[in-house]
Amino acid sequence: MGRLIRNALMMLLVMTVITGLVYPLVATGVAQVLFPHQANGSLVERDGKPIGSELIGQSFTDPKYFWGRPSATTPQPYNGTGSNGSNQGPSNPALHDAVQQRIDALHAADPGNTAPVPADLVTASGSGLDPEITPAAAQYQIARVARVRNVSVDQVQKLVTQATQGRQLGLLGEPRVNVLQLNLALDGLQQR
């Protein structure tokens, strides 16, 4: 019996070292060598300082910027430690009220826009951290951003077109626009 317990403890120790130390160190080393940008969080830098990640949305509410998907994370929007959905179903009045408030905010920021509001501008995702919007959501906001920034619609449209990413490998996912990258390109346009 003692030999059986000793063997079990030795196996536990060996597997703990392999799976708890060796494997994570090897995986981290390989990732750092082959994919250093992704392994370090896909950080976006400006003037040598990290200002965000390509993988986590940020809250933009100023009308001169494109707005991303709403975030259901708490206590603040796009909180990576609070990643979750709202768990509110379509019959929940709280979801209806939240969506209506978001529609009202979009109409207040751009009263002349009578186009239908794209769903991804008023509904949060499952994670609450989405960094991207659909091309339709970007198109919806072009006139407002151009007007507030006092630039031509064509200039903003060109930036949206450049920022639009297609399906991965030509068939996975949907076309999308990274909001942080697009807003940085807008700021760069203003600086020129």
N, CA, C and O of each residue as an XYZ file, in Angstrom:
768
protein
N       0.822     -1.195      0.000
C       0.000      0.000      0.000
C       0.866      1.260      0.000
O       0.583      2.223     -0.713
N       1.946      1.235      0.828
C       2.845      2.383      0.894
C       3.513      2.652     -0.439
O       3.694      3.806     -0.828
N       3.882      1.582     -1.147
C       4.512      1.734     -2.455
C       3.543      2.364     -3.458
O       3.952      3.174     -4.291
N       2.291      2.004     -3.383
C       1.269      2.542     -4.272
C       1.083      4.045     -4.044
O       0.977      4.813     -5.000
N       1.044      4.456     -2.788
C       0.900      5.876     -2.453
C       2.137      6.648     -2.902
O       2.024      7.742     -3.455
N       3.330      6.070     -2.662
C       4.580      6.725     -3.078
C       4.601      6.903     -4.598
O       4.969      7.974     -5.081
N       4.216      5.887     -5.352
C       4.176      5.985     -6.818
C       3.163      7.027     -7.280
O       3.418      7.772     -8.226
N       2.027      7.075     -6.615
C       1.006      8.071     -6.971
C       1.517      9.479     -6.707
O       1.302     10.372     -7.526
N       2.188      9.697     -5.580
C       2.733     11.019     -5.266
C       3.854     11.403     -6.232
O       3.958     12.562     -6.635
N       4.690     10.436     -6.602
C       5.757     10.712     -7.576
C       5.153     11.099     -8.934
O       5.620     12.030     -9.590
N       4.111     10.371     -9.339
C       3.451     10.688    -10.602
C       2.812     12.083    -10.537
O       2.874     12.837    -11.508
N       2.210     12.420     -9.415
C       1.636     13.751     -9.235
C       2.712     14.822     -9.347
O       2.504     15.840    -10.009
N       3.849     14.609     -8.715
C       4.952     15.559     -8.765
C       5.481     15.709    -10.194
O       5.669     16.827    -10.674
N       5.721     14.588    -10.871
C       6.239     14.628    -12.246
C       5.256     15.354    -13.177
O       5.666     16.208    -13.963
N       3.973     15.019    -13.090
C       2.983     15.646    -13.966
C       2.804     17.125    -13.645
O       2.558     17.930    -14.543
N       2.927     17.488    -12.362
C       2.840     18.896    -11.981
C       3.988     19.684    -12.602
O       3.779     20.779    -13.125
N       5.191     19.136    -12.548
C       6.345     19.812    -13.146
C       6.171     19.915    -14.664
O       6.422     20.971    -15.245
N       5.743     18.827    -15.307
C       5.592     18.839    -16.767
C       4.490     19.798    -17.201
O       4.709     20.665    -18.047
N       3.305     19.637    -16.619
C       2.166     20.437    -17.082
C       2.101     21.823    -16.449
O       1.497     22.733    -17.018
N       2.710     21.994    -15.286
C       2.648     23.283    -14.607
C       3.843     24.176    -14.842
O       3.740     25.390    -14.666
N       4.981     23.612    -15.237
C       6.190     24.408    -15.451
C       6.750     24.254    -16.865
O       6.886     25.237    -17.593
N       7.070     23.033    -17.244
C       7.746     22.815    -18.526
C       6.873     23.242    -19.706
O       7.301     24.034    -20.546
N       5.646     22.713    -19.767
C       4.782     23.031    -20.906
C       4.502     24.535    -21.026
O       4.651     25.077    -22.122
N       4.103     25.239    -19.949
C       3.870     26.682    -20.093
C       5.115     27.455    -20.523
O       5.011     28.398    -21.308
N       6.288     27.073    -20.023
C       7.510     27.769    -20.428
C       7.831     27.528    -21.901
O       8.219     28.459    -22.607
N       7.675     26.304    -22.368
C       7.925     25.997    -23.781
C       6.916     26.724    -24.664
O       7.294     27.327    -25.669
N       5.633     26.672    -24.298
C       4.593     27.336    -25.097
C       4.822     28.844    -25.144
O       4.668     29.462    -26.198
N       5.184     29.434    -24.020
C       5.454     30.869    -23.977
C       6.679     31.212    -24.820
O       6.666     32.199    -25.556
N       7.730     30.410    -24.720
C       8.936     30.658    -25.516
C       8.673     30.554    -27.003
O       9.130     31.400    -27.771
N       7.949     29.537    -27.421
C       7.611     29.377    -28.847
C       6.765     30.551    -29.320
O       7.007     31.093    -30.399
N       5.778     30.948    -28.525
C       4.916     32.077    -28.900
C       5.721     33.366    -29.006
O       5.496     34.158    -29.921
N       6.657     33.588    -28.084
C       7.469     34.806    -28.132
C       8.360     34.845    -29.369
O       8.611     35.916    -29.922
N       8.837     33.684    -29.804
C       9.710     33.626    -30.975
C       8.901     33.745    -32.270
O       9.269     34.511    -33.161
N       7.799     32.990    -32.378
C       7.042     32.944    -33.627
C       5.999     34.052    -33.769
O       5.770     34.540    -34.875
N       5.366     34.455    -32.669
C       4.279     35.437    -32.714
C       4.431     36.468    -31.591
O       3.555     36.545    -30.730
N       5.503     37.258    -31.566
C       5.722     38.148    -30.418
C       4.634     39.210    -30.243
O       4.278     39.532    -29.109
N       4.101     39.760    -31.333
C       3.060     40.791    -31.222
C       1.806     40.220    -30.555
O       1.249     40.823    -29.638
N       1.377     39.059    -31.025
C       0.175     38.433    -30.478
C       0.414     37.926    -29.051
O      -0.465     38.038    -28.196
N       1.597     37.370    -28.797
C       1.896     36.823    -27.471
C       1.951     37.913    -26.406
O       1.765     37.634    -25.222
N       2.201     39.133    -26.813
C       2.269     40.242    -25.868
C       1.000     41.072    -25.849
O       1.027     42.222    -25.411
N      -0.117     40.517    -26.314
C      -1.410     41.172    -26.179
C      -1.872     41.962    -27.381
O      -2.890     42.648    -27.290
N      -1.173     41.901    -28.509
C      -1.543     42.662    -29.711
C      -1.738     44.139    -29.370
O      -2.732     44.756    -29.755
N      -0.773     44.688    -28.645
C      -0.881     46.068    -28.180
C      -0.729     47.061    -29.328
O       0.043     46.853    -30.263
N      -1.492     48.147    -29.223
C      -1.407     49.255    -30.167
C      -0.684     50.373    -29.439
O      -1.047     50.741    -28.322
N       0.350     50.913    -30.087
C       1.147     51.957    -29.439
C       1.041     53.264    -30.210
O       0.862     53.284    -31.427
N       1.158     54.350    -29.460
C       1.252     55.686    -30.050
C       2.362     56.405    -29.304
O       2.347     56.486    -28.076
N       3.309     56.917    -30.044
C       4.465     57.589    -29.465
C       5.201     56.698    -28.468
O       5.696     57.173    -27.446
N       5.269     55.393    -28.775
C       5.989     54.443    -27.950
C       5.264     54.003    -26.692
O       5.821     53.250    -25.893
N       4.034     54.457    -26.501
C       3.270     54.083    -25.309
C       2.064     53.249    -25.722
O       1.386     53.587    -26.692
N       1.786     52.169    -25.004
C       0.596     51.378    -25.328
C      -0.677     52.152    -25.001
O      -0.819     52.715    -23.916
N      -1.600     52.167    -25.965
C      -2.866     52.881    -25.752
C      -4.076     51.951    -25.836
O      -5.212     52.379    -25.634
N      -3.823     50.690    -26.131
C      -4.925     49.737    -26.224
C      -4.450     48.454    -26.854
O      -3.257     48.253    -27.080
N      -5.399     47.591    -27.134
C      -5.120     46.314    -27.774
C      -6.036     46.163    -28.980
O      -7.164     46.656    -28.984
N      -5.540     45.479    -29.997
C      -6.368     45.197    -31.161
C      -7.500     44.241    -30.813
O      -8.459     44.109    -31.574
N      -7.394     43.574    -29.669
C      -8.319     42.504    -29.317
C      -9.393     42.888    -28.310
O     -10.325     42.115    -28.088
N      -9.286     44.059    -27.696
C     -10.254     44.485    -26.692
C     -10.760     45.876    -27.059
O      -9.974     46.797    -27.284
N     -12.068     46.013    -27.116
C     -12.672     47.291    -27.476
C     -12.407     48.367    -26.432
O     -12.000     48.089    -25.304
N     -12.654     49.602    -26.848
C     -12.541     50.737    -25.949
C     -13.806     51.567    -26.080
O     -14.504     51.509    -27.092
N     -14.084     52.331    -25.052
C     -15.289     53.148    -25.044
C     -15.007     54.490    -25.710
O     -14.240     55.303    -25.192
N     -15.627     54.711    -26.852
C     -15.560     55.996    -27.540
C     -16.962     56.586    -27.535
O     -17.895     55.968    -28.048
N     -17.124     57.778    -26.959
C     -18.435     58.420    -26.923
C     -18.419     59.807    -27.548
O     -19.475     60.404    -27.755
N     -17.237     60.323    -27.850
C     -17.128     61.622    -28.494
C     -17.617     61.480    -29.940
O     -17.208     60.554    -30.639
N     -18.488     62.390    -30.395
C     -19.017     62.271    -31.761
C     -17.962     62.334    -32.865
O     -18.246     61.952    -34.000
N     -16.754     62.808    -32.561
C     -15.723     62.873    -33.600
C     -15.066     61.518    -33.849
O     -14.256     61.370    -34.764
N     -15.420     60.536    -33.030
C     -14.875     59.188    -33.184
C     -15.963     58.205    -33.595
O     -17.149     58.428    -33.353
N     -15.536     57.116    -34.222
C     -16.441     56.006    -34.467
C     -16.689     55.316    -33.140
O     -15.778     55.156    -32.327
N     -17.923     54.913    -32.931
C     -18.291     54.223    -31.702
C     -18.311     52.735    -31.969
O     -18.706     52.292    -33.047
N     -17.882     51.961    -30.981
C     -17.875     50.511    -31.108
C     -19.134     49.896    -30.548
O     -20.105     50.586    -30.235
N     -19.099     48.586    -30.430
C     -20.230     47.871    -29.833
C     -20.334     48.238    -28.363
O     -19.316     48.457    -27.707
N     -21.536     48.306    -27.843
C     -21.683     48.537    -26.406
C     -21.069     47.377    -25.623
O     -20.994     46.249    -26.112
N     -20.641     47.671    -24.421
C     -20.042     46.653    -23.569
C     -20.949     46.389    -22.375
O     -21.463     47.318    -21.752
N     -21.137     45.120    -22.067
C     -21.958     44.747    -20.906
C     -21.101     44.454    -19.686
O     -21.619     43.997    -18.667
N     -19.785     44.709    -19.771
C     -18.914     44.403    -18.632
C     -19.110     45.437    -17.533
O     -19.499     46.577    -17.786
N     -18.834     45.016    -16.324
C     -18.968     45.910    -15.188
C     -17.698     45.846    -14.350
O     -17.017     44.823    -14.416
N     -17.337     46.822    -13.594
C     -18.070     48.050    -13.333
C     -17.903     49.110    -14.413
O     -18.694     50.053    -14.455
N     -16.903     48.994    -15.289
C     -16.757     49.963    -16.369
C     -16.761     49.223    -17.709
O     -16.519     48.017    -17.754
N     -17.038     49.950    -18.803
C     -17.076     49.301    -20.122
C     -15.721     48.707    -20.509
O     -14.671     49.244    -20.156
N     -15.762     47.611    -21.229
C     -14.580     46.938    -21.767
C     -13.586     46.535    -20.681
O     -12.373     46.611    -20.876
N     -14.108     46.110    -19.548
C     -13.290     45.644    -18.439
C     -12.977     44.166    -18.670
O     -13.860     43.317    -18.543
N     -11.738     43.860    -19.006
C     -11.353     42.499    -19.324
C     -11.577     41.516    -18.195
O     -11.790     40.330    -18.447
N     -11.533     41.982    -16.952
C     -11.761     41.074    -15.828
C     -13.237     40.789    -15.609
O     -13.591     39.873    -14.866
N     -14.098     41.564    -16.247
C     -15.540     41.365    -16.090
C     -16.187     40.898    -17.369
O     -17.367     41.161    -17.599
N     -15.435     40.209    -18.203
C     -15.944     39.786    -19.500
C     -17.148     38.865    -19.352
O     -17.057     37.775    -18.788
N     -18.258     39.326    -19.865
C     -19.482     38.526    -19.857
C     -20.551     39.248    -20.656
O     -20.400     40.418    -21.008
N     -21.604     38.554    -20.931
C     -22.761     39.167    -21.561
C     -23.711     39.678    -20.501
O     -23.496     39.472    -19.307
N     -24.749     40.337    -20.937
C     -25.730     40.852    -19.981
C     -26.696     39.767    -19.538
O     -27.363     39.913    -18.514
N     -26.779     38.671    -20.303
C     -27.716     37.576    -20.037
C     -29.163     38.039    -20.056
O     -30.021     37.434    -19.413
N     -29.434     39.107    -20.789
C     -30.794     39.588    -20.923
C     -31.371     39.069    -22.232
O     -30.797     39.266    -23.303
N     -32.506     38.409    -22.128
C     -33.158     37.859    -23.309
C     -33.998     38.899    -24.023
O     -34.207     39.993    -23.498
N     -34.490     38.572    -25.224
C     -35.245     39.529    -26.023
C     -36.552     39.988    -25.384
O     -37.083     41.032    -25.761
N     -37.073     39.237    -24.436
C     -38.318     39.663    -23.784
C     -38.062     40.469    -22.509
O     -39.013     40.884    -21.845
N     -36.817     40.694    -22.163
C     -36.469     41.427    -20.950
C     -36.626     42.931    -21.188
O     -35.996     43.470    -22.097
N     -37.448     43.616    -20.398
C     -37.635     45.062    -20.582
C     -36.342     45.855    -20.381
O     -36.174     46.910    -20.992
N     -35.429     45.370    -19.543
C     -34.159     46.077    -19.322
C     -33.328     46.104    -20.603
O     -32.682     47.110    -20.895
N     -33.334     45.020    -21.365
C     -32.618     44.997    -22.638
C     -33.261     45.971    -23.618
O     -32.563     46.715    -24.307
N     -34.582     45.968    -23.681
C     -35.286     46.892    -24.571
C     -34.945     48.340    -24.216
O     -34.688     49.153    -25.103
N     -34.944     48.662    -22.920
C     -34.629     50.026    -22.478
C     -33.183     50.400    -22.823
O     -32.922     51.515    -23.274
N     -32.252     49.475    -22.613
C     -30.840     49.751    -22.917
C     -30.645     49.993    -24.409
O     -29.928     50.913    -24.803
N     -31.276     49.179    -25.230
C     -31.169     49.351    -26.681
C     -31.770     50.696    -27.090
O     -31.192     51.402    -27.917
N     -32.917     51.056    -26.523
C     -33.553     52.333    -26.865
C     -32.672     53.510    -26.449
O     -32.578     54.496    -27.180
N     -32.027     53.420    -25.288
C     -31.123     54.493    -24.857
C     -29.957     54.644    -25.839
O     -29.540     55.763    -26.139
N     -29.434     53.531    -26.336
C     -28.317     53.581    -27.279
C     -28.770     54.168    -28.615
O     -28.039     54.942    -29.234
N     -29.964     53.804    -29.054
C     -30.508     54.387    -30.294
C     -30.684     55.885    -30.116
O     -30.325     56.661    -31.002
N     -31.232     56.301    -28.985
C     -31.427     57.730    -28.712
C     -30.099     58.472    -28.710
O     -30.014     59.584    -29.232
N     -29.051     57.870    -28.125
C     -27.726     58.512    -28.099
C     -27.167     58.668    -29.516
O     -26.578     59.700    -29.840
N     -27.348     57.653    -30.356
C     -26.886     57.747    -31.743
C     -27.648     58.825    -32.500
O     -27.050     59.577    -33.269
N     -28.960     58.914    -32.294
C     -29.762     59.951    -32.964
C     -29.415     61.340    -32.446
O     -29.415     62.303    -33.214
N     -29.120     61.458    -31.156
C     -28.736     62.753    -30.595
C     -27.400     63.223    -31.158
O     -27.209     64.418    -31.386
N     -26.482     62.298    -31.380
C     -25.166     62.661    -31.920
C     -25.237     62.995    -33.402
O     -24.385     63.722    -33.913
N     -26.244     62.473    -34.100
C     -26.377     62.687    -35.549
C     -27.864     62.776    -35.909
O     -28.421     61.846    -36.493
N     -28.509     63.910    -35.555
C     -29.959     64.009    -35.721
C     -30.440     63.886    -37.173
O     -31.583     63.497    -37.411
N     -29.596     64.208    -38.123
C     -30.009     64.139    -39.527
C     -29.957     62.742    -40.115
O     -30.433     62.534    -41.231
N     -29.405     61.799    -39.416
C     -29.256     60.446    -39.938
C     -30.556     59.669    -39.712
O     -30.928     59.372    -38.576
N     -31.229     59.350    -40.805
C     -32.501     58.620    -40.707
C     -32.362     57.161    -41.114
O     -33.359     56.442    -41.188
N     -31.142     56.716    -41.379
C     -30.911     55.314    -41.767
C     -31.196     54.406    -40.577
O     -31.079     54.832    -39.429
N     -31.568     53.165    -40.845
C     -31.757     52.214    -39.732
C     -30.440     52.010    -38.975
O     -29.373     51.917    -39.581
N     -30.532     51.944    -37.663
C     -29.349     51.765    -36.832
C     -28.926     50.295    -36.893
O     -29.736     49.413    -36.608
N     -27.667     50.016    -37.262
C     -27.195     48.623    -37.273
C     -27.246     48.005    -35.878
O     -26.964     48.670    -34.881
N     -27.602     46.755    -35.825
C     -27.795     46.066    -34.540
C     -26.539     46.067    -33.678
O     -26.633     46.156    -32.454
N     -25.361     45.968    -34.299
C     -24.154     45.876    -33.471
C     -23.792     47.193    -32.799
O     -22.904     47.209    -31.945
N     -24.444     48.294    -33.151
C     -24.200     49.556    -32.451
C     -25.070     49.702    -31.205
O     -24.844     50.602    -30.396
N     -26.057     48.829    -31.044
C     -26.966     48.967    -29.903
C     -27.072     47.716    -29.045
O     -27.735     47.738    -28.008
N     -26.431     46.626    -29.454
C     -26.464     45.390    -28.662
C     -25.042     44.967    -28.314
O     -24.138     45.028    -29.146
N     -24.866     44.540    -27.075
C     -23.550     44.087    -26.626
C     -23.308     42.659    -27.099
O     -24.246     41.904    -27.354
N     -22.046     42.311    -27.210
C     -21.679     40.951    -27.613
C     -21.666     40.034    -26.396
O     -21.871     40.475    -25.265
N     -21.424     38.766    -26.645
C     -21.359     37.797    -25.554
C     -20.231     38.081    -24.580
O     -20.389     37.874    -23.377
N     -19.090     38.555    -25.081
C     -17.953     38.830    -24.193
C     -18.011     40.234    -23.621
O     -17.481     40.482    -22.538
N     -18.642     41.150    -24.324
C     -18.654     42.543    -23.906
C     -17.355     43.262    -24.211
O     -17.144     44.379    -23.741
N     -16.469     42.632    -25.003
C     -15.145     43.210    -25.253
C     -14.836     43.426    -26.737
O     -13.697     43.744    -27.080
N     -15.807     43.263    -27.610
C     -15.539     43.301    -29.044
C     -14.851     44.591    -29.492
O     -15.339     45.683    -29.203
N     -13.724     44.473    -30.192
C     -13.020     45.655    -30.680
C     -13.489     46.087    -32.070
O     -13.038     47.111    -32.584
N     -14.382     45.320    -32.674
C     -14.741     45.562    -34.070
C     -16.232     45.771    -34.239
O     -17.046     45.332    -33.427
N     -16.562     46.463    -35.329
C     -17.949     46.647    -35.735
C     -18.072     46.182    -37.181
O     -17.071     45.972    -37.865
N     -19.288     46.028    -37.628
C     -19.516     45.643    -39.019
C     -19.265     46.840    -39.922
O     -19.341     47.982    -39.469
N     -18.965     46.593    -41.199
C     -18.847     47.712    -42.133
C     -20.121     48.566    -42.189
O     -20.044     49.777    -42.398
N     -21.288     47.945    -42.003
C     -22.543     48.711    -41.996
C     -22.579     49.688    -40.822
O     -23.055     50.814    -40.969
N     -22.086     49.271    -39.670
C     -22.053     50.157    -38.501
C     -21.082     51.309    -38.728
O     -21.336     52.429    -38.285
N     -19.981     51.047    -39.408
C     -19.043     52.120    -39.736
C     -19.665     53.084    -40.751
O     -19.541     54.301    -40.614
N     -20.333     52.533    -41.768
C     -20.984     53.379    -42.780
C     -22.022     54.294    -42.142
O     -22.150     55.456    -42.527
N     -22.752     53.779    -41.179
C     -23.782     54.554    -40.491
C     -23.196     55.809    -39.839
O     -23.881     56.826    -39.731
N     -21.942     55.745    -39.407
C     -21.331     56.833    -38.637
C     -20.482     57.793    -39.463
O     -20.040     58.820    -38.947
N     -20.248     57.481    -40.728
C     -19.321     58.281    -41.542
C     -19.719     59.745    -41.615
O     -18.875     60.616    -41.405
N     -20.976     60.041    -41.906
C     -21.411     61.438    -42.074
C     -21.200     62.239    -40.789
O     -20.737     63.378    -40.836
N     -21.540     61.641    -39.634
C     -21.359     62.340    -38.354
C     -19.887     62.651    -38.100
O     -19.542     63.778    -37.746
N     -19.031     61.668    -38.278
C     -17.606     61.847    -38.009
C     -17.016     62.901    -38.951
O     -16.242     63.755    -38.520
N     -17.376     62.841    -40.219
C     -16.870     63.823    -41.194
C     -17.330     65.230    -40.824
O     -16.539     66.172    -40.867
N     -18.597     65.377    -40.465
C     -19.138     66.698    -40.121
C     -18.463     67.265    -38.878
O     -18.050     68.425    -38.876
N     -18.345     66.466    -37.828
C     -17.760     66.948    -36.571
C     -16.284     67.280    -36.747
O     -15.793     68.243    -36.158
N     -15.575     66.497    -37.548
C     -14.140     66.728    -37.762
C     -13.866     67.743    -38.872
O     -12.722     68.140    -39.092
N     -14.917     68.156    -39.561
C     -14.790     69.119    -40.652
C     -13.858     68.619    -41.755
O     -12.986     69.343    -42.235
N     -14.069     67.365    -42.140
C     -13.350     66.768    -43.265
C     -14.390     66.204    -44.226
O     -15.563     66.076    -43.876
N     -13.966     65.877    -45.407
C     -14.926     65.388    -46.400
C     -15.360     63.957    -46.090
O     -14.612     63.168    -45.513
N     -16.581     63.654    -46.489
C     -17.114     62.303    -46.338
C     -16.238     61.316    -47.102
O     -16.028     60.189    -46.654
N     -15.727     61.746    -48.262
C     -14.873     60.861    -49.064
C     -13.597     60.473    -48.318
O     -13.148     59.330    -48.405
N     -13.013     61.423    -47.584
C     -11.800     61.113    -46.814
C     -12.087     60.068    -45.734
O     -11.315     59.129    -45.542
N     -13.196     60.246    -45.042
C     -13.549     59.310    -43.977
C     -13.923     57.957    -44.590
O     -13.563     56.910    -44.052
N     -14.643     57.981    -45.712
C     -15.010     56.733    -46.393
C     -13.757     55.957    -46.807
O     -13.711     54.732    -46.697
N     -12.759     56.672    -47.275
C     -11.511     56.021    -47.681
C     -10.840     55.328    -46.484
O     -10.331     54.214    -46.611
N     -10.845     55.991    -45.334
C     -10.265     55.381    -44.129
C     -11.043     54.142    -43.702
O     -10.452     53.144    -43.289
N     -12.369     54.207    -43.803
C     -13.193     53.047    -43.444
C     -12.898     51.892    -44.389
O     -12.773     50.747    -43.954
N     -12.786     52.186    -45.672
C     -12.481     51.142    -46.655
C     -11.126     50.509    -46.364
O     -10.982     49.289    -46.434
N     -10.138     51.327    -46.039
C      -8.804     50.808    -45.727
C      -8.806     49.984    -44.441
O      -8.046     49.023    -44.319
N      -9.655     50.353    -43.483
C      -9.684     49.665    -42.193
C     -10.552     48.406    -42.213
O     -10.517     47.615    -41.270
N     -11.321     48.218    -43.267
C     -12.208     47.049    -43.324
C     -11.396     45.800    -43.629
O     -10.667     45.736    -44.619
N     -11.537     44.822    -42.767
C     -10.845     43.537    -42.927
C     -11.858     42.519    -43.434
O     -13.000     42.477    -42.974
N     -11.430     41.713    -44.374
C     -12.307     40.686    -44.930
C     -12.380     39.460    -44.037
O     -11.856     39.446    -42.923
N     -13.029     38.452    -44.542
C     -13.126     37.186    -43.822
C     -11.739     36.571    -43.690
O     -10.904     36.709    -44.585
N     -11.497     35.896    -42.581
C     -10.221     35.229    -42.386
C     -10.147     34.045    -43.337
O     -11.084     33.254    -43.433
N      -9.033     33.933    -44.031
C      -8.808     32.884    -45.016
C      -9.880     32.882    -46.108
O     -10.076     31.882    -46.800
N     -10.566     34.012    -46.251
C     -11.575     34.149    -47.289
C     -12.918     33.531    -46.976
O     -13.857     33.695    -47.754
N     -13.048     32.815    -45.848
C     -14.337     32.188    -45.561
C     -14.747     32.182    -44.095
O     -15.906     31.892    -43.797
N     -13.861     32.483    -43.186
C     -14.199     32.441    -41.765
C     -14.607     33.818    -41.254
O     -13.932     34.810    -41.530
N     -15.697     33.880    -40.518
C     -16.144     35.120    -39.925
C     -16.812     36.034    -40.922
O     -17.210     35.616    -42.009
N     -16.928     37.284    -40.534
C     -17.568     38.309    -41.355
C     -16.607     39.479    -41.531
O     -15.683     39.648    -40.735
N     -16.817     40.292    -42.574
C     -16.009     41.508    -42.698
C     -16.209     42.376    -41.449
O     -17.291     42.409    -40.864
N     -15.139     43.076    -41.057
C     -15.187     43.830    -39.813
C     -14.241     45.025    -39.882
O     -13.346     45.085    -40.724
N     -14.465     45.973    -38.974
C     -13.651     47.183    -38.886
C     -13.210     47.327    -37.434
O     -14.049     47.374    -36.535
N     -11.900     47.398    -37.197
C     -11.372     47.591    -35.852
C     -11.529     49.076    -35.503
O     -10.946     49.938    -36.161
N     -12.307     49.364    -34.480
C     -12.669     50.740    -34.129
C     -11.451     51.540    -33.654
O     -11.290     52.697    -34.042
N     -10.604     50.950    -32.835
C      -9.424     51.666    -32.341
C      -8.500     52.038    -33.490
O      -8.035     53.175    -33.571
N      -8.232     51.092    -34.376
C      -7.349     51.375    -35.519
C      -7.940     52.475    -36.412
O      -7.223     53.358    -36.882
N      -9.255     52.407    -36.635
C      -9.915     53.418    -37.467
C      -9.843     54.794    -36.814
O      -9.570     55.783    -37.495
N     -10.080     54.872    -35.520
C     -10.014     56.162    -34.836
C      -8.598     56.723    -34.797
O      -8.416     57.939    -34.862
N      -7.599     55.861    -34.692
C      -6.212     56.333    -34.767
C      -5.901     56.867    -36.161
O      -5.200     57.870    -36.299
N      -6.415     56.208    -37.186
C      -6.219     56.704    -38.553
C      -6.896     58.055    -38.725
O      -6.359     58.928    -39.407
N      -8.060     58.245    -38.124
C      -8.740     59.548    -38.174
C      -7.899     60.631    -37.505
O      -7.751     61.730    -38.039
N      -7.353     60.315    -36.340
C      -6.491     61.285    -35.655
C      -5.269     61.613    -36.507
O      -4.829     62.762    -36.554
N      -4.727     60.604    -37.177
C      -3.586     60.832    -38.073
C      -3.958     61.715    -39.242
O      -3.146     62.530    -39.680
N      -5.169     61.572    -39.759
C      -5.654     62.413    -40.855
C      -5.723     63.860    -40.422
O      -5.367     64.755    -41.188
N      -6.174     64.101    -39.208
C      -6.284     65.470    -38.684
C      -4.911     66.086    -38.440
O      -4.755     67.302    -38.553
N      -3.907     65.263    -38.103
C      -2.586     65.794    -37.814
C      -1.828     66.195    -39.063
O      -0.917     67.021    -39.004
N      -2.209     65.603    -40.216
C      -1.499     65.931    -41.463
C      -1.799     67.298    -41.967
O      -1.272     67.703    -43.004
